Amino acid sequence: MSIIISGIQQMGVGVKNVHEAWKWYRQNFGFDVPIFEEAAEAKLMLPYTGGQPQSRHAILAFNLKGGGGFEVWQYKSKDPQPPAFEVQLGDLGIFITKIKMPDARTAFDFLKNRGTNFLTQIVTDPEGKEHFYVKDPYNNIFELALFDDWYNNENYPTGGVAGAVVGVSDIDKSIKFYSEILGYNTIVYDKTAKFDDFAGISGGENEFRRVLLRHSEPRKGHFSAVFKSSEIELVQVKGREPRKIYENRFWGELGFIHLCYDITGMKELGEKCQKLGHSFTVDSANSFDMGEAAGHFTYIEDPDGTLIEFVETHKIPVIKKIGWYINLRKRNPEKPLPRFITNALKLARKKD
């Protein structure tokens, strides 16, 4: 079997109150379709949880306009901690999550009317595209970025997750990693400067080398029609020594905890990652069960230790009330699921 990356499945977000946070993401970003909700022990993440299983409550939810989802994640066995220092742009790890939008003014005005905390006005990136940055009530930063590929015409001003801004220490090593393993093989821009559109972001006044990566080939796979395209922006700060965002903290504590990709061909992917020097650090080995969904998950680290998760999905609920579940192992892994199946997920929509 060949390796297929369907796209970004979800961004993991560590919060103090999973239901409160999910409500905010529903009402502001449209993540109102839950795939699973489960309270259990994270037994397999011992390398990143102090060698001990940790209890947690997680909700995976999507915006079916198009894009990846959020895995909203709350510790139950401990009080999740923020960084012990003020995190700045260029610190190592996932600093910003990119959210899709079709029109900057419409999205800006919608969020403004909701009282969102804006870090910038509508500004222009080095590609010449309009975008802007906001902060949620939990101190997480989001970039609203223009995209033109959508799953459907949901009447919502934003879509799902479209990528991330990742702080790195050696940008050339990181370009190689994100290109060879995740398929982001096109450099859209590679610039070194002080950037006006970073003004307003903590640490944004510094000089950076800034590289935007995209994938040249359309994604394939079961959920590729929903996830659509994505991008990774790498930033390397000049003139100061960056710190790791998750320095002296567990996976799952407050902030962006991992970036997850939906894939098929886990065995082949494991061999490829090992050959490239990024072996799996966590491997569920067989099918994990989240109660309402099941699959095989693994983790690797980028050159600075940022966690990338892979999930080979085996089962998802479509309409739980009537017991409609889809076994993906019986389907052609290169073909997107029929639209009537993915559209049926709307029936689980959480309404406020």
VOSELO-191296 format. One record per residue (C-alpha): x, y, z; residue in three letters. Coordinates in steps of 0.25 Angstrom, whole numbers, plus 5000, padded with zeros to 4 digits. Example, Ala and Ser with C-alpha at 12.3 -4.5 7.8 and 13.67 -1.06 7.14 Angstrom:
2
+------+------+------+------+
!   px !   py !   pz ! code !
+------+------+------+------+
! 5049 ! 4982 ! 5031 !  ALA !
! 5055 ! 4996 ! 5029 !  SER !
+------+------+------+------+
***
This chain:
352
+------+------+------+------+
!   px !   py !   pz ! code !
+------+------+------+------+
! 5000 ! 5000 ! 5000 !  MET !
! 5005 ! 5014 ! 4997 !  SER !
! 5005 ! 5026 ! 5007 !  ILE !
! 4993 ! 5035 ! 5005 !  ILE !
! 4991 ! 5048 ! 5013 !  ILE !
! 4977 ! 5052 ! 5012 !  SER !
! 4980 ! 5066 ! 5019 !  GLY !
! 4980 ! 5072 ! 5033 !  ILE !
! 4970 ! 5064 ! 5041 !  GLN !
! 4971 ! 5073 ! 5054 !  GLN !
! 4979 ! 5083 ! 5062 !  MET !
! 4980 ! 5078 ! 5077 !  GLY !
! 4977 ! 5089 ! 5086 !  VAL !
! 4979 ! 5088 ! 5101 !  GLY !
! 4969 ! 5096 ! 5110 !  VAL !
! 4964 ! 5096 ! 5124 !  LYS !
! 4950 ! 5094 ! 5121 !  ASN !
! 4947 ! 5086 ! 5109 !  VAL !
! 4932 ! 5089 ! 5108 !  HIS !
! 4934 ! 5104 ! 5110 !  GLU !
! 4945 ! 5104 ! 5099 !  ALA !
! 4937 ! 5096 ! 5089 !  TRP !
! 4925 ! 5105 ! 5091 !  LYS !
! 4935 ! 5117 ! 5087 !  TRP !
! 4940 ! 5110 ! 5075 !  TYR !
! 4926 ! 5106 ! 5070 !  ARG !
! 4921 ! 5120 ! 5072 !  GLN !
! 4933 ! 5128 ! 5066 !  ASN !
! 4939 ! 5118 ! 5056 !  PHE !
! 4927 ! 5109 ! 5053 !  GLY !
! 4933 ! 5096 ! 5058 !  PHE !
! 4919 ! 5090 ! 5061 !  ASP !
! 4920 ! 5076 ! 5056 !  VAL !
! 4925 ! 5066 ! 5067 !  PRO !
! 4932 ! 5053 ! 5062 !  ILE !
! 4935 ! 5047 ! 5076 !  PHE !
! 4934 ! 5051 ! 5091 !  GLU !
! 4941 ! 5043 ! 5101 !  GLU !
! 4947 ! 5043 ! 5115 !  ALA !
! 4958 ! 5033 ! 5117 !  ALA !
! 4973 ! 5031 ! 5120 !  GLU !
! 4984 ! 5035 ! 5110 !  ALA !
! 4991 ! 5022 ! 5113 !  LYS !
! 5001 ! 5022 ! 5101 !  LEU !
! 5006 ! 5036 ! 5102 !  MET !
! 5016 ! 5033 ! 5113 !  LEU !
! 5028 ! 5039 ! 5107 !  PRO !
! 5021 ! 5052 ! 5107 !  TYR !
! 5013 ! 5051 ! 5120 !  THR !
! 5023 ! 5049 ! 5131 !  GLY !
! 5024 ! 5034 ! 5129 !  GLY !
! 5010 ! 5032 ! 5135 !  GLN !
! 4996 ! 5031 ! 5128 !  PRO !
! 4988 ! 5043 ! 5129 !  GLN !
! 4973 ! 5045 ! 5130 !  SER !
! 4967 ! 5054 ! 5119 !  ARG !
! 4954 ! 5058 ! 5113 !  HIS !
! 4954 ! 5061 ! 5098 !  ALA !
! 4944 ! 5065 ! 5087 !  ILE !
! 4947 ! 5065 ! 5072 !  LEU !
! 4939 ! 5075 ! 5064 !  ALA !
! 4939 ! 5080 ! 5050 !  PHE !
! 4934 ! 5092 ! 5042 !  ASN !
! 4928 ! 5085 ! 5029 !  LEU !
! 4930 ! 5097 ! 5021 !  LYS !
! 4944 ! 5091 ! 5019 !  GLY !
! 4957 ! 5089 ! 5026 !  GLY !
! 4962 ! 5081 ! 5038 !  GLY !
! 4956 ! 5080 ! 5051 !  GLY !
! 4960 ! 5083 ! 5066 !  PHE !
! 4962 ! 5072 ! 5076 !  GLU !
! 4959 ! 5080 ! 5089 !  VAL !
! 4966 ! 5074 ! 5100 !  TRP !
! 4965 ! 5075 ! 5115 !  GLN !
! 4973 ! 5069 ! 5126 !  TYR !
! 4965 ! 5062 ! 5137 !  LYS !
! 4976 ! 5056 ! 5145 !  SER !
! 4984 ! 5069 ! 5147 !  LYS !
! 4982 ! 5084 ! 5146 !  ASP !
! 4988 ! 5088 ! 5132 !  PRO !
! 4999 ! 5098 ! 5132 !  GLN !
! 5002 ! 5110 ! 5123 !  PRO !
! 5016 ! 5113 ! 5118 !  PRO !
! 5025 ! 5118 ! 5130 !  ALA !
! 5029 ! 5130 ! 5121 !  PHE !
! 5023 ! 5139 ! 5111 !  GLU !
! 5023 ! 5132 ! 5098 !  VAL !
! 5027 ! 5140 ! 5086 !  GLN !
! 5027 ! 5138 ! 5071 !  LEU !
! 5039 ! 5130 ! 5067 !  GLY !
! 5039 ! 5121 ! 5080 !  ASP !
! 5039 ! 5106 ! 5076 !  LEU !
! 5026 ! 5099 ! 5073 !  GLY !
! 5012 ! 5102 ! 5068 !  ILE !
! 5010 ! 5117 ! 5071 !  PHE !
! 4998 ! 5120 ! 5062 !  ILE !
! 4987 ! 5112 ! 5056 !  THR !
! 4982 ! 5116 ! 5042 !  LYS !
! 4967 ! 5117 ! 5039 !  ILE !
! 4961 ! 5117 ! 5025 !  LYS !
! 4953 ! 5129 ! 5021 !  MET !
! 4947 ! 5132 ! 5007 !  PRO !
! 4947 ! 5147 ! 5009 !  ASP !
! 4955 ! 5155 ! 5019 !  ALA !
! 4945 ! 5167 ! 5021 !  ARG !
! 4933 ! 5158 ! 5024 !  THR !
! 4941 ! 5149 ! 5034 !  ALA !
! 4947 ! 5161 ! 5041 !  PHE !
! 4933 ! 5168 ! 5042 !  ASP !
! 4927 ! 5155 ! 5048 !  PHE !
! 4937 ! 5153 ! 5058 !  LEU !
! 4937 ! 5168 ! 5062 !  LYS !
! 4923 ! 5167 ! 5064 !  ASN !
! 4925 ! 5156 ! 5074 !  ARG !
! 4935 ! 5164 ! 5082 !  GLY !
! 4947 ! 5156 ! 5078 !  THR !
! 4961 ! 5160 ! 5082 !  ASN !
! 4968 ! 5165 ! 5070 !  PHE !
! 4983 ! 5166 ! 5069 !  LEU !
! 4984 ! 5172 ! 5056 !  THR !
! 4974 ! 5179 ! 5046 !  GLN !
! 4973 ! 5173 ! 5032 !  ILE !
! 4988 ! 5173 ! 5027 !  VAL !
! 4995 ! 5167 ! 5015 !  THR !
! 5005 ! 5156 ! 5016 !  ASP !
! 5017 ! 5154 ! 5007 !  PRO !
! 5009 ! 5147 ! 4996 !  GLU !
! 5000 ! 5160 ! 4995 !  GLY !
! 4988 ! 5153 ! 5002 !  LYS !
! 4979 ! 5159 ! 5012 !  GLU !
! 4979 ! 5153 ! 5026 !  HIS !
! 4978 ! 5156 ! 5041 !  PHE !
! 4981 ! 5150 ! 5054 !  TYR !
! 4972 ! 5148 ! 5066 !  VAL !
! 4974 ! 5142 ! 5080 !  LYS !
! 4963 ! 5133 ! 5087 !  ASP !
! 4960 ! 5135 ! 5102 !  PRO !
! 4970 ! 5124 ! 5105 !  TYR !
! 4982 ! 5131 ! 5100 !  ASN !
! 4983 ! 5124 ! 5087 !  ASN !
! 4986 ! 5131 ! 5074 !  ILE !
! 4979 ! 5129 ! 5060 !  PHE !
! 4982 ! 5134 ! 5047 !  GLU !
! 4970 ! 5136 ! 5038 !  LEU !
! 4975 ! 5133 ! 5024 !  ALA !
! 4969 ! 5133 ! 5010 !  LEU !
! 4966 ! 5120 ! 5003 !  PHE !
! 4957 ! 5117 ! 4991 !  ASP !
! 4955 ! 5102 ! 4992 !  ASP !
! 4943 ! 5098 ! 5000 !  TRP !
! 4935 ! 5086 ! 5003 !  TYR !
! 4922 ! 5093 ! 5002 !  ASN !
! 4915 ! 5106 ! 5003 !  ASN !
! 4912 ! 5106 ! 5017 !  GLU !
! 4907 ! 5120 ! 5021 !  ASN !
! 4918 ! 5123 ! 5030 !  TYR !
! 4929 ! 5133 ! 5029 !  PRO !
! 4940 ! 5124 ! 5033 !  THR !
! 4944 ! 5109 ! 5030 !  GLY !
! 4953 ! 5099 ! 5037 !  GLY !
! 4968 ! 5098 ! 5040 !  VAL !
! 4977 ! 5101 ! 5029 !  ALA !
! 4991 ! 5099 ! 5035 !  GLY !
! 5000 ! 5106 ! 5045 !  ALA !
! 5011 ! 5116 ! 5048 !  VAL !
! 5023 ! 5108 ! 5054 !  VAL !
! 5035 ! 5113 ! 5061 !  GLY !
! 5048 ! 5106 ! 5057 !  VAL !
! 5062 ! 5107 ! 5060 !  SER !
! 5068 ! 5103 ! 5046 !  ASP !
! 5058 ! 5106 ! 5035 !  ILE !
! 5066 ! 5099 ! 5025 !  ASP !
! 5065 ! 5086 ! 5033 !  LYS !
! 5050 ! 5089 ! 5035 !  SER !
! 5047 ! 5091 ! 5020 !  ILE !
! 5053 ! 5077 ! 5017 !  LYS !
! 5045 ! 5071 ! 5028 !  PHE !
! 5031 ! 5077 ! 5024 !  TYR !
! 5034 ! 5075 ! 5010 !  SER !
! 5039 ! 5060 ! 5010 !  GLU !
! 5029 ! 5055 ! 5020 !  ILE !
! 5017 ! 5063 ! 5019 !  LEU !
! 5018 ! 5067 ! 5004 !  GLY !
! 5019 ! 5082 ! 5006 !  TYR !
! 5028 ! 5083 ! 4994 !  ASN !
! 5026 ! 5097 ! 4989 !  THR !
! 5032 ! 5109 ! 4994 !  ILE !
! 5022 ! 5120 ! 4992 !  VAL !
! 5032 ! 5131 ! 4998 !  TYR !
! 5045 ! 5131 ! 5006 !  ASP !
! 5048 ! 5145 ! 5012 !  LYS !
! 5056 ! 5151 ! 5023 !  THR !
! 5052 ! 5164 ! 5029 !  ALA !
! 5044 ! 5171 ! 5039 !  LYS !
! 5029 ! 5169 ! 5035 !  PHE !
! 5019 ! 5179 ! 5037 !  ASP !
! 5007 ! 5169 ! 5037 !  ASP !
! 5014 ! 5163 ! 5050 !  PHE !
! 5013 ! 5176 ! 5058 !  ALA !
! 5003 ! 5173 ! 5069 !  GLY !
! 5007 ! 5159 ! 5071 !  ILE !
! 5016 ! 5156 ! 5083 !  SER !
! 5031 ! 5157 ! 5078 !  GLY !
! 5026 ! 5161 ! 5064 !  GLY !
! 5035 ! 5173 ! 5064 !  GLU !
! 5047 ! 5164 ! 5062 !  ASN !
! 5054 ! 5160 ! 5049 !  GLU !
! 5050 ! 5147 ! 5044 !  PHE !
! 5053 ! 5137 ! 5032 !  ARG !
! 5039 ! 5133 ! 5028 !  ARG !
! 5036 ! 5122 ! 5018 !  VAL !
! 5022 ! 5118 ! 5014 !  LEU !
! 5020 ! 5104 ! 5009 !  LEU !
! 5009 ! 5097 ! 5001 !  ARG !
! 5007 ! 5084 ! 4994 !  HIS !
! 5007 ! 5084 ! 4979 !  SER !
! 4998 ! 5071 ! 4978 !  GLU !
! 4984 ! 5071 ! 4982 !  PRO !
! 4982 ! 5062 ! 4994 !  ARG !
! 4975 ! 5049 ! 4992 !  LYS !
! 4968 ! 5039 ! 5002 !  GLY !
! 4955 ! 5037 ! 5009 !  HIS !
! 4954 ! 5051 ! 5015 !  PHE !
! 4962 ! 5059 ! 5005 !  SER !
! 4949 ! 5066 ! 5000 !  ALA !
! 4946 ! 5072 ! 5013 !  VAL !
! 4960 ! 5075 ! 5018 !  PHE !
! 4964 ! 5081 ! 5005 !  LYS !
! 4978 ! 5089 ! 5004 !  SER !
! 4987 ! 5094 ! 5015 !  SER !
! 5000 ! 5101 ! 5017 !  GLU !
! 5011 ! 5102 ! 5027 !  ILE !
! 5018 ! 5115 ! 5030 !  GLU !
! 5032 ! 5113 ! 5037 !  LEU !
! 5038 ! 5125 ! 5044 !  VAL !
! 5052 ! 5126 ! 5050 !  GLN !
! 5055 ! 5138 ! 5059 !  VAL !
! 5067 ! 5146 ! 5057 !  LYS !
! 5075 ! 5153 ! 5069 !  GLY !
! 5070 ! 5144 ! 5080 !  ARG !
! 5070 ! 5130 ! 5085 !  GLU !
! 5056 ! 5124 ! 5084 !  PRO !
! 5050 ! 5115 ! 5095 !  ARG !
! 5042 ! 5102 ! 5093 !  LYS !
! 5027 ! 5106 ! 5095 !  ILE !
! 5025 ! 5093 ! 5103 !  TYR !
! 5038 ! 5094 ! 5111 !  GLU !
! 5036 ! 5086 ! 5124 !  ASN !
! 5021 ! 5083 ! 5121 !  ARG !
! 5013 ! 5071 ! 5117 !  PHE !
! 5007 ! 5068 ! 5104 !  TRP !
! 4992 ! 5073 ! 5106 !  GLY !
! 4995 ! 5085 ! 5114 !  GLU !
! 4990 ! 5098 ! 5110 !  LEU !
! 4992 ! 5102 ! 5096 !  GLY !
! 4994 ! 5096 ! 5082 !  PHE !
! 4998 ! 5082 ! 5086 !  ILE !
! 5000 ! 5075 ! 5072 !  HIS !
! 4997 ! 5076 ! 5058 !  LEU !
! 4990 ! 5063 ! 5053 !  CYS !
! 4989 ! 5057 ! 5038 !  TYR !
! 4979 ! 5047 ! 5033 !  ASP !
! 4986 ! 5036 ! 5026 !  ILE !
! 4986 ! 5022 ! 5020 !  THR !
! 4998 ! 5013 ! 5019 !  GLY !
! 5003 ! 5014 ! 5033 !  MET !
! 5013 ! 5003 ! 5032 !  LYS !
! 5020 ! 5009 ! 5020 !  GLU !
! 5019 ! 5023 ! 5026 !  LEU !
! 5027 ! 5017 ! 5038 !  GLY !
! 5038 ! 5012 ! 5029 !  GLU !
! 5039 ! 5025 ! 5022 !  LYS !
! 5040 ! 5033 ! 5035 !  CYS !
! 5050 ! 5024 ! 5041 !  GLN !
! 5059 ! 5025 ! 5028 !  LYS !
! 5058 ! 5040 ! 5029 !  LEU !
! 5062 ! 5040 ! 5044 !  GLY !
! 5048 ! 5043 ! 5050 !  HIS !
! 5044 ! 5029 ! 5055 !  SER !
! 5030 ! 5028 ! 5062 !  PHE !
! 5032 ! 5032 ! 5077 !  THR !
! 5017 ! 5027 ! 5080 !  VAL !
! 5010 ! 5016 ! 5073 !  ASP !
! 4997 ! 5010 ! 5076 !  SER !
! 5001 ! 4998 ! 5068 !  ALA !
! 4987 ! 4993 ! 5066 !  ASN !
! 4973 ! 4999 ! 5065 !  SER !
! 4971 ! 5009 ! 5077 !  PHE !
! 4956 ! 5011 ! 5080 !  ASP !
! 4951 ! 5025 ! 5084 !  MET !
! 4937 ! 5019 ! 5087 !  GLY !
! 4931 ! 5026 ! 5075 !  GLU !
! 4943 ! 5025 ! 5065 !  ALA !
! 4954 ! 5016 ! 5064 !  ALA !
! 4968 ! 5015 ! 5056 !  GLY !
! 4983 ! 5014 ! 5057 !  HIS !
! 4991 ! 5026 ! 5062 !  PHE !
! 5005 ! 5030 ! 5063 !  THR !
! 5014 ! 5042 ! 5066 !  TYR !
! 5027 ! 5047 ! 5061 !  ILE !
! 5035 ! 5060 ! 5065 !  GLU !
! 5040 ! 5071 ! 5055 !  ASP !
! 5054 ! 5075 ! 5056 !  PRO !
! 5051 ! 5084 ! 5068 !  ASP !
! 5042 ! 5074 ! 5075 !  GLY !
! 5028 ! 5079 ! 5071 !  THR !
! 5019 ! 5068 ! 5071 !  LEU !
! 5012 ! 5063 ! 5058 !  ILE !
! 5001 ! 5052 ! 5059 !  GLU !
! 4997 ! 5042 ! 5049 !  PHE !
! 4983 ! 5035 ! 5049 !  VAL !
! 4979 ! 5024 ! 5040 !  GLU !
! 4964 ! 5024 ! 5042 !  THR !
! 4957 ! 5011 ! 5043 !  HIS !
! 4943 ! 5014 ! 5047 !  LYS !
! 4935 ! 5027 ! 5048 !  ILE !
! 4921 ! 5030 ! 5053 !  PRO !
! 4912 ! 5036 ! 5043 !  VAL !
! 4898 ! 5035 ! 5050 !  ILE !
! 4900 ! 5029 ! 5064 !  LYS !
! 4886 ! 5029 ! 5067 !  LYS !
! 4883 ! 5018 ! 5057 !  ILE !
! 4896 ! 5012 ! 5058 !  GLY !
! 4902 ! 5016 ! 5045 !  TRP !
! 4917 ! 5015 ! 5045 !  TYR !
! 4926 ! 5014 ! 5033 !  ILE !
! 4937 ! 5004 ! 5032 !  ASN !
! 4948 ! 5011 ! 5024 !  LEU !
! 4957 ! 4998 ! 5023 !  ARG !
! 4947 ! 4993 ! 5013 !  LYS !
! 4948 ! 5005 ! 5004 !  ARG !
! 4957 ! 5009 ! 4993 !  ASN !
! 4967 ! 5018 ! 5001 !  PRO !
! 4970 ! 5028 ! 4989 !  GLU !
! 4955 ! 5032 ! 4987 !  LYS !
! 4948 ! 5042 ! 4995 !  PRO !
! 4936 ! 5037 ! 5003 !  LEU !
! 4923 ! 5039 ! 4995 !  PRO !
! 4917 ! 5053 ! 4998 !  ARG !
! 4904 ! 5047 ! 5004 !  PHE !
! 4912 ! 5041 ! 5015 !  ILE !
! 4920 ! 5053 ! 5019 !  THR !
! 4908 ! 5062 ! 5017 !  ASN !
! 4901 ! 5053 ! 5027 !  ALA !
! 4910 ! 5057 ! 5038 !  LEU !
! 4903 ! 5070 ! 5038 !  LYS !
! 4891 ! 5063 ! 5045 !  LEU !
! 4900 ! 5062 ! 5058 !  ALA !
! 4902 ! 5077 ! 5058 !  ARG !
! 4902 ! 5084 ! 5071 !  LYS !
! 4893 ! 5096 ! 5072 !  LYS !
! 4894 ! 5107 ! 5082 !  ASP !
+------+------+------+------+
***
